[in-house]
């Protein structure tokens, strides 16, 4: 089967703007259901920021009024007020941290749920082009980055901005000239912050790219661990992992280096501002133009002023990451499925006959280097009558499995039409269409739940019907010997069962839903002859009155089919019963000869 052109599985998209108003507006909509908690968090932050100016103001009053006047009562009141203000600030910050963290977690929960729901509705072509490692990064790492934005970014920025505004206002009210001297270092602080921003932006981009590479590499190697061990690739893959991991480490260390430089530089400018206050304020004190209380208050305000600047620089990094993550998440959420339900649906009859018809169907997964469709099916036309058992055979890559994918509307053909009971399947809702089919694939996927769940797939199917389906395919023989029976937990992808046992579970799963049409895609290729005989006997009984399509490499399993379709290079070359095709002495006869006529030597 041809596949769609691959895209690099380990690369991340380039980061966009550091701030994008459109993305931010869209992000803020996730806070709308919790607007009262947002208002509470902002109110708490503003109150805490306002209290930041109280402490230095009380110290100024103590030094300039209470102590010179020898007023012990006023000094005690000021000390108690200072303590109360500190305790209230602590309480406000504590409650604010709880509220904003809760807010971030709720938004993250809502967003992760939305992404998962959206992923489940996307078409298979999307998954052909997007590796699982990248999608896992979206729903985990990128969502976690947005959690940081909501829990310590968006709301906390208000607190930092109001703190700066209140402190500058307090300093200007106390002594505007000393305030201007104190703020003289701000141009250098701004220049440092801009320089830091450009460097950390580059480092952050490198971190994201390397994280995506690690996720993709680990997912691929862990999923394919059997192949890795079979071909003794452990040392080579360990070396490759060491290289990928080292690049990720280097990107983080570079980011840490920038932070290690930035914060001491801000501390240096803080020290310079304090020195300016002592120099200018001390001179003003000597001239009697200001008081010791004012200078002391300025020293305290300066320490508190530069702390939010450091926080805002960190918030910029959070904002940068959030913009990049949100752009990727929204690009995923905006990706419309290629396979859509019709706007005006037609419904299949309640009593489905099960007639399937292909009318001149052409299909390609991708394009050739010349830009032309790389056709996998070329003008395929056939009809499976109600209750008919139709087998599809052909060499690997002939288009057999593609026919099944198109019937189930995992893909849509570029040309032609597929009909079920005379109704084009494009006009039928996907859920309704797939409910009428029972599909058993060669590669069985079981979930890490118990056997009962893997048969009924979470639907409200009675226990008796679950066990009956298992008996029909002979799965009860091994299920009854398991310690937990139908409640026996399975490992990831059913690792605790043999290949044949997993196949039997998939048969029971299909039959428990009582489908009108059965589709078997190499379904017995992984079981031994005894199990295959049991399945064949069970399916023969169940196929009575049902339409069935069977894809098989082993011709012995489909010789009793009502009709056999022979595919070759995407074209339907022959059709007929087993004996009719042998009599034609064509492709089917050659396939039969290769499988059943011993080679003389």
N, C-alpha and C positions, 0 to 999 in steps of 0.2 A: 504494500500500500504506500502510495506517495505521501509525503508529509509536507506541511507548509514550511516555507523558508524559516530557518531559525534565526533568532536575534541573540545577541550576546547575553548569556544568562547571569553574568556576574557584575554587570555594569549598572550604575545608577544614572538617572537622568541628571543633567546639569542643574545646579540650583538657579532659581530665578531671582526675583528682586528680594532684597533684605526685608522690605515691607511692601505688601501689596494690599491696597485698601479693599479691593474686590474680594480677595481671599479672607481678609480679616472680617469683613461684613458677613461673609458666609459662615465663618467660624463662630462669630458671636451669636448667630441664630441658634446654635446648640445650647446657649445659655438662657435662651428665652423662657423655657419651661421653669427655670429656677431663678427668675428675675428678682424675686423677693429676697432670696438668699444672697444674690449678687449685691443688691442694695444694702443688705445688712453688713456684708463684708466690707463694702466701700465705706459705709458709715463708721464701722469699727476702725478702719485704717485712718480715716480723716480725724477721728477722735484721738487715736494714738499719736498721729502726727502733731496735732494741736498741743498735746501734753508734752511733746518734745521741747517746746519753748518755755515750759513752766519752770523746770528745774533751774536752769541758769538765771532766769528772772528772780526766783526766790533767793538764790545765792547772792545776786547783786543787791537785793534789798537787805539781806543779812549783813553784808560787808559795808554797805553805805549808810544804812539807817540803824539797825538794831545794835550792832557792836559799837559804833562811835557814840551812840546815845546811852550805852550801858543798859539797854532795855532787855532784860533776860526773858520777860514774858513774851515779847514779840519774837525774840530769837527762838524760843521754844515752839511758838506757833508756826514759824517759818520752817523749822526742822520737821515738825509733824506733817505740815503740808507737803514738804518735799518727799517724805516717806509715803504718804498717801498717794501722791501723784505717781510715784514709782510703782506702787502696788497696783494702782488702777491701770497704768500702762501695761504692766505684766498681764493682768487679767484680759485686757482688750486684745493684746497680741495673741494670747492663748486661744481665746474664742475665735478670733479672726483666722488663726491657723487651722482650727478645726473646720470652720465653715468653708474656707477656700479649698482645703484638701478634699472635703466631702464633695464640693462642687466639681473639682477636677476628676474625681473618681466617677461621679455620675455621668459627666460628659463623655469620659472615656468608655464607660459601659454602653451608653447610647450609640456612640460612634462605632465601636467594635461590633455591636449587634447589627447595625445598619450595613457595615461592610460585609459581614458574613452573609446576611440575607441577600445582598446584591451579588456576591460571588456565586451563591447557589443558583441564581437565575441567569448567569452568563452562559454563553454557548461554548461548545467544545473547541471551535477555532480559536477562541480567546486563550484557552488553556494550552493549545498547541504552541502558542507564541509567547507565553509567559510562564517561566519556571516557578515551581512551588516555593523555592527559597525566597524569591522576590516577593511573592504574595504574602508569605509568612512575615516578611519584614514590614509590609504595609499594616497588617492587622495587629502586630505586636510592637515593634520598635517605633514605627511612625506614630501610632496611636499613643504610645507612652510619652513621646516627645510633646504631643499636644496636651497630655495630662500636666506636664510641667508648665506649659503656657497658662492653662486655666487655674492651676493650683498655686503657682508662685510667680506668674508672669503678668497676665492682663490686669488682675485686681490689685496685685502688689505694686504695680507701677504707679497707681493712683496714690498709694501711701507715700512712695518715695517723692513724687512730684509735689504733693502737698507739704511734706516735710521740708523740702527745699524752699518752697514759697513762704511757709510760716517762719522759717529760720532767717531768711533774707529780710523779710518784713520786720522781724523783731530786731535784727541788727541795725537796719536803717532807722528804726524808731529810737533805738538807744543812742546811736552816734553815727550819722550817715557818712562822715568823713572816714572814720575808722572802718566802717563797713566797706567803703570803696577800696581802702588799702588791703583789707582782708581778701577781697574778691579779685585783686590784681593778678593772682596766679591762675585765674580761670581760663584765659586764652591758652595757656600751656596745658592745662588739664584737658581742655577740649581737643587740642591738637593730638595729645597722647591717646585720647579715647578714639579719635578717628583713625589714627595709625593702628591701634590695637584692633579696631573693628575690621579693617581690611585684612590683617594677618589672620585673625581668628576665623574669618569667613572662609579663607582658603583652607585652613586646617580643618574646619568643620566639614567642608566638602570632601576632603580626602578621607576623613573618618567615616562618612556615610558610604562612600564608594567601597572602602575596604571592608566595612561591616557587611554590605550586600555580598561581596565576594566570599566572605567567610560563611555566611548563611547558605549561599548557593552551593559552595564546595562541600560543606558538611552534609547538607541534605542529600546531595548526589552520592557521596561516598558511603554514607550510612545506609541509604536505600539500596545501594548496589554492593553491600558488604560481601555477599557471596561471590560475586564476580571478582572483587578485589582480592579475596583470599584464594580463590581458585587460581588466579594468575599471578599469585605472590607479589601483589602490588603494594603490600603494607609499607615497606621501606620507602619506596618511591613516593607514595601518597603522603607518608609522614613528612618527607622532605618538602613536598609541595605545600602541605599544611603549615609547616614551619615558616616557609617563605611568605605565605598569605598572612599568617598570624603576625609575623615580624613587621610587615608593612602596616598592619593595623596598629600594632604597638608604637611604631615610629610616628604615625599620624597623631596618636594620643599624646605621646611625649612632646611632640611639637606644640600641640595645643597647651599642654601643661607648662611648657617653657614660656609661652606668651603670657599666660596668667601669672607665672612666677615673676615675670618682669613688670607686668602692668601694676599689680597691687603694691609692690615696693615703691614704684614711681609715684603712685597716688599718695602713698604715705610720705614720700619725700616732699611733694607739693603741700601736703598737710603741715609738715614741719616748717616749711618756708612760710606758710600763712601764719602759723603760730609765732614764728620769729618776727614777722612783720608786725603782728599785734603787739608783741612785747616791745619792739623797737619804737613804733609810732605811738602806741598807747602809753608806754612808759615815759616817752618825751612829753606827751600831752599831760600826764599826771604831774610831771615836774613843773610844768607851766601852769598847773591848776585848771587845765581845760577839760579834764575828765577825772573820773574817780577810779579807785582800785576795784570797786564792785563792777563797774562797766567793763574794765579790761578783763577781769576774771570771767564775766559772763561771755565776753567775746571769745575767750580761749575755749570755753565749754561749747559755745555754739559752733565754732570752727571744727572741733572734733566731730560734732554731730552732723555738720554740713557735708563733709566729704564721705561719710559712710553711705548715704543714699547714692552718691555719684558712683561709688564702687558697685553698689547693687544694680544701678541702672545699666552699667556696662555688662554685668552678668546677664541682666534681663535682655539685653540686645542679643546675646548669644542664644538665649532661649527663644527669642522672637525669630532670629535667623533660622534656627532649626525647625520652629513651628511653621514658618512660611514654606520651607522646603518640603516638610512632611505633609502639610495640608495640600500643597500643590499636587503631590503624588497621590494622596488619598482621593482628592476630588477628581483627578484625572481618571482614577479607577472607578469612582462612583458615577462619573459622567459617561462612562463607556456603555453605550447602549448595546444590548444583545443583538447579534445578527439574526438569530432565530427568534421571531416575535410571534405572539398570538395575534390573530386577525382582529381588526377593529370591530367588524361585524361577523362574529363567528357562526359557523354551521356546526351542528351537533350530529354525532354518529347515532344511528338508531339504537334504541335500548337493547333490542335483540339483534346484535351484530351478526351478519352472515360470515364475515371474515374474508371477503373477496379482496385481493390485492392486485393492483395493476400498475405497471410501469409503462409510460407512453413516451418513447423517444427521449430517454433521460441521459443527459450529459453532465458530468461532474468532474471538477478538478480541485485538489486541495491547495494548490499554489500555481505559480507560473514558471515557465522555463527562463533561461538566461536571456532569451530574445524577447521576453515579456508576453509570450503567448500562454494561454492556459495549458497546464500540464495535465491533459485529460486522463482520468483514471477510469471513467466510464464513458463510452462513446455510443450514443444512440441506442441504449438498451431498452427493449420493449418485451414485456411478457405479462401473463395473467395467471394468478394462482386462484383457482376456483374455490368457493366455500367448501371446507372440509378436505381439501386436497393436500397431500403431502408432497412438497416440492423440494428437491435437493439441488444444491448449487455446488459445483465442483470446478476445479481449475488449478493451475499452478499458482504458487505464491506470487502475489502482486497482480493477480488477474482481475481483482475488483470485487471479490466475494463479500468480504467484510464491509466494504463501502456500501453495498446494497442494503445491508442491515442498518448501517448508520443513517442512511437516507430514509428508510421506512420509519425509524424511530424519531426522525427529525432532529437528530444530533447535528446534522448539516442539511442545507437546502441545495438542490441541484441548480446549476447555472441555466440549464435548458430542460424542457420537458416537464412532465407532470407525474405525480404519484397519487394514486387514488385508493381509498379504502371504502368498499361498498359504494363505489361510484362518486365519492366525495373527495375532492383534492385535499390532501392532508395539510396544506398551507392554510386552509380555511377552518381547520379544527383546532381548538385549544390544545396546547401540548400536553397538559396534564390529563385531559380526557382521552387523547390519543394513546398515550403510554399506559394508561390504566387498562386498556384492552389487550395489551401484549404481555406475554411472558418471555423474558429474554435470559438465556443462559450463555455466558461467554466462556471462552477457553481460559482466560486469566480471571480467576474468581477473586472477588474482593469481599472479605468478611470484616466486620467491625469488631473492635475489642470490647464486645459486650457478650452476653450469653447466647447460646444456640437459639433459644426461643426468640430473642430479639432479631437475630439474623435471618430467621425464617419469616417472621411477620413484619419486620422492618418498622416497628413502632405502630403499625396499624392495629385496629381493634378486631383482630382475627381470633375466633374462639380457640381455646386450647385443643379441643377435639379435632378441629380442622388442621391445626399445626401438626399434631401427631399423625393424622391421617395422611397428610402430604409427605411426611417423613417415611411412613410405612410404604407408601406407593413407590418410592424410589429406593427403598431398602436402607435408608439412613438410620432407621430405628435400631438396626443390628448393632451399630457401634455407639449410638447415643445412649441406649439403655445400659451400656457397660461403663459409661463415664460416671465418676463419683457424684456429679451434680445433675446428671441427666440433661433435660432440656434447659436447666438453669446453670449449666456448666459454663463458667467464664472462659472466653477465648483470648489468646494473646493478640498482639497487634497483627492485623490481617489474617487472623485465624492460625497463627504460627504453631499452636499446640495440636493442630490436626494435620493429617497427611494430605497430600495433594488430592487423592481420590476422595477422602472424606469431605474436604472443602467443596469438591465438585458436587457431591451428593447433597450437601446443604444448599448449594445454589439451585439444584433441581427442585428441592423441597420448597425453597423460597418462591420460585416461579409458579409452582403448582398450587401453593397455598392461596394465591390470588385468583385462582380459577380463570385464567385468561381465555379469550376467544381465539387468539392466535398465539402459537408457540414458535419461538425462534431459537434455534440451537446453533451456536457458532463454534464449531470444533468442540462441542460440549463434552464428548466422551474421549477426547484425545489423551487425557491425563489419568485415566483409570484403567485398571487391569481388565482382562477378558471377562472374569466372573462378574465384577461390578458392572461392566458395560452391558452384559447380558441382562442383569436385573433392571438396569435403567432402560434398556431397549424394550423390555417386556412391559414395564410400567408406562413408558411414553407411548407405546403402541396402543395401549388401552385408552390413555388419556387423549390421544390424537383423534379418536373416533368422534366425528362431528366437528372437529376443530381444523382450521387451516394451520399448516405447519410448514416452516421453512427451515431446512437443515443444511448447514455448511459443513462439509467433511472432506478431509484428505483421504481417509481410509474408505475406499469405495465399498468395502464389505458392509458398511453400516447403512448404506443408502440404496442397496440394490432393490429393495422392496418399495421404493418411492413411486408415487403415481407418475411423477415426471421429474426428469433430471435436466438441469440447465448447465451447459458447459461454457464457462467463461474463459476467454483467452485475450490477454492484452487489453482488457476493458471492454471487449465486445462479446455479445452473446452469439457464439458460433454454432452451437448445436442444442437441440431440445428433443426429448422423447423419453421413453421408458428405458430401463437398463438393456433389455434385449434389442430394442429398436436402435439404440446407439451403437451397440456392438455390431449389428448388421450393417450400419453405415460405414464401419471401418474408418472412422475419422479420429478426431482428437480424443474422444472418450475411449475408443478402442485402444489407442496407444497408452493412455493412462492406465487402463485396466491391464494391459499387457505388462507394463512396467511393474505393477504391484503384485500380479498373480502368476505370471509366467516365470519359472525359475531360469536364472542365467546359466547357460551351459559353459563349461570352461575346461 
